[in-house]
Amino acid sequence: MNTTVINNYSKLKPSLFFLPIFLLITIALFLYTHHALNPYSYVQIQKNSFFFINYNLGQFPTIQHNITQLGDASIFLSFLTIFIVYAPKIWESLLSALVVSVIFSSLLKPLFAVPRPAVVFDNNSFIIIGKKVVGFSSLPSGHSITVFTILTVLMFAFMPKKLNYKIVWFFFTSMLGLLIAFARVGVGAHYPLDVITGSIIGYISGVIGIFISQKYKIWTWINNKKYYPLFILLMLICCISLITKIIDENLIIFYLALISLFVPFYKIIYAFVKK
């Protein structure tokens, strides 16, 4: 599996940045032509679409509350720990990509300083699921960046060879990402353009992460079994964190994430002891 991932990553070209950059420019031009480059106008131009999406997705609060948790890297990555053993190249790219995504998020949120929906609108006028999110950090959506960063790394790792299958795989991955990302609108934490912009930035972060892992051997130690105790410790910490989350919120996504850690936890311990 790891060989397949390495081969797929080696085929990637810088032209992959053309589409996301074009989309970001398109969004910027749209906002410019509608005089919405300031936080107030940015919010107002999306008011109707926010209420519409929030109302319709908010009719399924349990689903939205569970789905939006995947925007937490510790939750999403729990489902991918098995690749530490079978495809460490994925984790090399993931770690680089997530560092890039954190940098983007940390720089852009304070730069745009867009107020959250709960700051702007009457909290009784829309649906809030889970903890109310406030502050001036709405654009871009950090959860959306995280989701698309991870999905982009996975998408190119398992990209099919045939063009028709590639199109289907790209479409499926993108739709899955948007389904998770728009849950942020459903829970009342973000505006539509927050998650769209965050998704595009996440895609860019994922591709950059892959290129970094191709050029620099920063994380190659992941494939070295002598470092497995570190992963064992991190997985134990993750298990404790998930148990705490289950006690606090009792969401099914936390149970699934916890269960997904069992097999790789055993595999890593077995591989370390056997080495």
Secondary structure, 3 states (H helix, E strand, C coil): CHHHHHHHHHCCCHHHHHHHHHHHHHHHHHHHHCCCCCHHHHHHCCHHHHHHHHHHHCCCHHHHHHHHHHHCHHHHHHCCCCHHHHCHHHHHHHHHHHHHHHHHHHHHHHHHCCCCHHHHCCCCCCCCCCCCCCCCCCCCCHHHHHHHHHHHHHHHHCCCCCHHHHHHHHHHHHHHHHHHHCHHHHCCCCCHHHHHHHHHHHHHHHHHHHHHHHHCCCCHHHHCHHHHHHHHHHHHHHHHHHHHHHHHHCCHHHHHHHHHCHHHHHHHHHHHHHC
